[in-house]
Amino acid sequence: MPDHTSIVAPARTAAEWRWRLTIAALFGLWFSVVYAACDAIGAHFVHRHAIDLALDRVIPFFPEMAYVYLTITPFLLLPVLCLRSVADLEAFACTLALQVAVAGVIYMIFPVRPIDQPATESLAFWLADTVSLNYNYLPSLHVALAVSVALVIHPQIGIAAKGALWCATTLIVASTLFTKQHYIADVITGALLATAAVGLFYPWCRRALKKSAISRRTSGM
């Protein structure tokens, strides 16, 4: 039976760690290019959709939640540590990359009116607001990526770790609202995107990659 006492998988070779980190870096590059390109193009749109709800307007502004918002980067490294096989990590990276591509298309065809953010002198908020750029709203990739990490790691860890994982995910999701980086509609669609991608595309991609690896080994014999 698998060992669920630790969130981190057993020791790996240096070559495997290098490949795992390379996968993470390649996804980071893909995300940066697509996200920045969509924001740059979005800056030229004239018509934008208003999607704010009455509840959006009553959610308080807590700039200190920017510290939580910024934890998305180390949070995204959890699969590099936790997923037990390289094929699983490759499939997950492809799943995240697909979500970025889908979100990019939506940003182009459904531009959203930016949120008017309150003034604050918080350095953490300034950094969070800077890295999130200006025009990429629905769906929230911040939410989609965080929920994807939680969904894919959840089956591999114990009960206590599951609780910590989902508490962290919930805080990250909430931070997008309390820092006024996203609307409620962005959060909902981001979570739905993650659920669909991890539930449908990730298992298919895992099977395809493992079948391809078996085929290469067989043909090389």
Secondary structure, 3 states (H helix, E strand, C coil): CCCCCCCCCCCCCHHHHHHHHHHHHHHHHHHHHHHHHHHHHHCCCCCCECCCCHHHHHCCCCHHHHHHHCCHHHHHCHHHHHCCCHHHHHHHHHHHHHHHHHHHHHHHHCCECCCCCCCCCCHHHHHHHHHCCCCCCCCCHHHHHHHHHHHHHHHHCCHHHHHHHHHHHHHHHHHHHHCCCCCHHHHHHHHHHHHHHHHHHHHHHHHHHHHHHHHHHHHCC
